[in-house]
Structure formats: structure tokens, C-alpha cells
Amino acid sequence: MERSREIADFLRTRRAAIAPGPAGLPADGRVRRVPGLRRDEVARLAGVSTEYYTRLEQGRAGRPSTEVVQALARALRLDPSEREHLADLLLPAEHAARRAPERPQRVRPGLHLMLETLAHVPAFVLGRRTDVLAANRLAREVLVDFDALPATRRNMARYYLLDPQARERVGDWATIAAETVAMLRLEAGRHPDDRRLAELIGELTLRCPEFTTWWNDHRVLRRTHGAKHYVHPLVGDLHFSYESFQAPGDPDQTLCVYSVEPASPTADALRLLAGWSAPAAT
């Protein structure tokens, strides 16, 4: 990504999403030629000059202070994921330490053991770029058998957006796919020099018709918890709550665990899946 353009597009789309009234700005009688807030209004809310904000939005203001970045986040009413992304864009030097070198990620034995311990529910570990680093047996049954794919193809974004099976198996596919694109956008701000991420984005741009629209929304998301719905060809509807945890000692690895209500139809279906997919006893 070209950082100055990314800064400009992100700030522009965020201010376009805020109406003057909810932002606490009185009507001034001027005709609005753009949606949302004007540059001078954002500057006023953030306590900076219009000239400075304009240069900042154009990527020509140099490195702002942390206080200015925080003021902009408040003025634009950014959520935690958006605040993190804004800091990644405007304070790259301070966030450079978080950029990991391009070396293969490895899941330590303790996390592998945890996945096997959670054998009654789907669980997996995501790395950079939504790479699937490890998945237990039920995760491979509910989603796709990542272990059977070439190592370079084990990626959640690639599965959701490019695998025809995903459009049939993932309930509310468009919502989940768009959220996955938002996760990649956050990742791109965090690791702007990641060559493999750039290649993944290029592939998705060429092969997924919806990707460009979602990418240009400049939405960012760090997925922490929520609900998922899948339609399995053998057991039908599966409804999960999920929680995501950063692996201690490795902020670029996330443990994702799907949970189910006890005695629910999904719990019964998972028991069937576990029985059908269990390895034969020797």
C-alpha cells in the first residue's frame, strides 16, 4: 500500500460516515457538497488547524504526535479496531516493532495440545494474513480440511472468498466475507511491507468479484467474539458462539474456539460428526 494514499482514503471514508448533528456541530446553513463532515469540521473537533488537518489527510504533515492521533480518533468516533489502524498509519515508527519478519510461523506444542484437548468443539489457530496454522478435527469437519490443502493455501480469507463450497456452507456468507476483508485491511496497516499479504490481496482482487468493493470501504476489524452459522452437508445447521484469544508471547497468533449450548441441536450434531470422523481404532 502507498501509505499517504491509505491515510487519505481512511480519513476521508471515516469522516464521510459521520453526520454533523450527532458529532455535536450546529447547522451552519452552508450547502454540503460531500457526505458527512468537512475537513474544517474534523479539524475543529480535533483541536487542530484546518490547514494542518488537510496536510495530514493528504499524507504531507509528517509524523503527528500521539495526542493528535488520539484527538482525531475521538473526533471521528473510531472504534478500537479503527483507532489501532489509524495509529498504524500515522505512527509507523512507534508500531514498527510489531512488524514480524517474513518467516514461517510455527504453533508451539502447548497450543497444539490445547487444540486436541478441545476435541468436542471446533478450534483453530490463525496467524498473519488469516493463515490457518493449526486446526483440530472438528474444525476441519465444520469448515474444510485445511491439513489436506497445500501449506500455502491454508488461509481463512482464501477459503471464505474463493472456495465455492464456502458460499454454501457459511451462513450469511456476505457478512462473514466482508468482515474477513476488514481483518485483512487491519493487517495491511499493521504490516505494510508483507509481500505475501500483498500477493493474497492481489489474488482476491482478481478472483473474488465482491472483494474490491469491500476493500475500498476501508473498514477494519479485529475479531474478538461473536456468532457463526454453518450449514454442514451431513448434519445441517450448526450455530456457534466464538471467542478469539491472542496467544501469550505471540501477538501474531490467535486461538479461535467455537462453543455450543449444552444439549442443543448443534451439540448433538457435533457428537455425530465426531463419531463419523473419528479415526478407526487399531
Secondary structure, DSSP 4 states (H G I P E B T S, - for coil): --HHHHHHHHHHHHHHT--TTTTTPPP--PPPSSSS--HHHHHHHHTS-HHHHHHHHTT-S----HHHHHHHHHHTT--HHHHHHHHHHH-HHHHGGGPPPS------HHHHHHHHHTTTS-EEEE-GGGBEEEE-HHHHHHS--GGGS-GGG-BHHHHHHH-HHHHHHBTTHHHHHHHHHHHHHHHHHH-TT-HHHHHHHHHHHHH-TTHHHHHHTT------EEEEEEEETTTEEEEEEEEEEEETTEEEEEEEEEE--TTSHHHHHHHHHHHHHSPPP-
